Amino acid sequence: MSKGKLIIVTAPSGAGKSTIIHHVMQTHPNLHFSVSCTTRAPRKNEIDGQDYFFLNDSQFNKKVDAGEFIEHACVHENNYGTLKSELMNFIDDGKNVLLDIDVQGANQLRNILNDEMKAIATFVYIAPPSIEALEERLRARGTETEDVIQTRLANAKSELDEKDKFDIIIMNHKLSKAIEEFTAIVDAP
């Protein structure tokens, strides 16, 4: 059985990544979402085991110590990580997998994937039209404090400097066009 395709998606917080992913997942039942772990609190309407596996610091650290993550990083003062088992079960079954991770995690994966995995992986960066637009989106969410917004904006500026390391960059000026571009990546052989 051949391995599935691995699509690694990264974007600064507020760039529209989750919205784009949600639209594409609804229209592509053959695409499987690799659920990541996080120590941040769930947002309204997020479901444990579907959006993230929500863990406390102790649970997360035990998984780190046990080597259960293929990548993990501290982002916006919270820990995030991708379970090896979550990812590899799909890939080994020949399924196409979408992995939503931050720049640090993408860089880790780029450095540790073997040649076989690199051959099936596509690294996609979704960029906001501007930092100002990003700030507007973050504020419109109404889910973060001012301190969190400022942290996310500061991180976004450094994350944008990393975008040229990705195979494909989608500039999210207009959501429908960004969804169309991302769909084309998913549909590519």
N, C-alpha and C positions, 0 to 999 in steps of 0.2 A: 504494500500500500504506500502511495506517495504521501509525503508530508503536506500539510496545509500551508496556506500563506499566512505570514505574520505582518500585520500593519501596526506600526508603532506611531501613536499620535501624541504630539506635544504642543502646548500653547501656553502663553501666560494666562493667569487667572483672569477671566472676563473676556477672553478673545472670541468666545462662541463655540469652543470645542465641544462641550457637552451637548449643546443644542444640535450641532451638526451630527455628532455621533448618534444622538437619539433618533433623528430623522432617518439616517442611513440604516440603523439597526431595525427600524420598523419595516423597511422595504427589502431587507436582505436577510431572510431567515437562515441562510447558509453561513452567515457571519456570526461568530460567537464572541461575546464580550468577556475578556479576562478581568474578573473582579479583583481589585487591589485591596490591600489592608491599609487602614489609617488609624491614627490615634486622635484625629480631630472629631469633634462632636458632629452627629448627623445634622444636616440642614432639614428644614421642613420638607416633607414628602420623600426624603431619602430612606431607602429600605436596606436594613442589614442583610448582607448576602446577595443583594441585587445591585446596589450602587457601589457599596464598599463592604468589606468586613470591618466593622467598627470594633477596635480593640483598645484596651487600656495600655499604658506604658509597659507594665509588667508582662502582659501577654505578648506584646509586640517584641520586646527584648528577648523573651524566651524563644520566639521564632527566629530572631537574628542569631542567637547563640546556637540554635540547632541547625543553622544553615538552610532554613526552609525558603529563603527569599532568593530569587535570581537577581534582583536589584532592590535596593532600598535607599531612602534618603530622608533627611529632615528638610521639609519645605514649609515656609510660613509658620515656623515654630511647631509643626506637627510632623510625625513620622508617617511615611508612606512606603509601601513595598508590594512587590509582585511575587506571589507564591510560585515556586518552581512547578509544583504539582498542578496548580490551576492552569498554567500556560501549557505545559508539556502534554497533559492529557488530551487537550484539543489538537495540538500539532501532530502528535503521534497517531491520532485517529484520522488524520487527513483533513481536518476541519480548518477553515479560515478563521483566524483570530485577530481581534482588534484589542490593542493594548493602549490604554490611556495613561500616560506617565509624564512626569516633569522632565526638564532638560537634564538634570543630574542623573536620573534613571536611564534616560535615552543614551547618555554618554557612557554609563556603566555597561549597558547592553551592547553598544557598539564595540566596546573593548573586550567583552567576554564571549560573544557569540562565536561559535566555531564556523568554519567555512560553509558547512551544510546549512546551518541556520541563517547565516548572512545571505545565502542564495535565495532564501524564501522571504526575507525581511525587507520591508520598505519603511523608511523613516520619514514621517510627514510632520511638517511644522505649520500650524495655523497661526497667522499673525494678525493682529488688529490693524486697522487703517492708521492709527496714531495712538500715542500715549494718552492724549486727551479723550479720544473715543473710548479707550480702555477704562479710564477713570469714570467716565459717565456710566458705562455698563456696570462697573463694580458698585457704584453708588445706587444705581437703579435696582439692583438686587435687593437692597435693604436687609442683607443678612450679616454684614460685617460691621465691626466698630471702626471708628476713624483710624485707630492705631493699626488694625488689620489691613484696612484699605491702603494706608501709607506703606506698610510692609510689602503688600502685594505689588504696588506700583514700583517700589524700589527694586524688587526682585524681577519684575517684568522688564525693566530697562536692561539688566544684565542678561536675562534670558533671550532678549531680542538679539543680542550680540552673538548668540550661538546658532541662530537660524540657518546660517550658510553651511553648517555641518550636516544638514538634513538632505535627503534625496529629493524631496519635493516641498515647496513652500506654497501654501494657499493663503492669499491675502484676503481676509474676510471684510471686504468693503460692503458687500451686499450678500446677505445670508443665502438667498436662493442660488446665487452663482457659486458660493463656497460649497454648498451642499452638492451641486452639480459636479464640481471639480473633485470633491472627495468621493462621490459615487463612481466617477470614472476610474479612480485609483482602485477602489474595491472591485470593480467589474473587470479590470485589466487581467489578462491571463497570467 
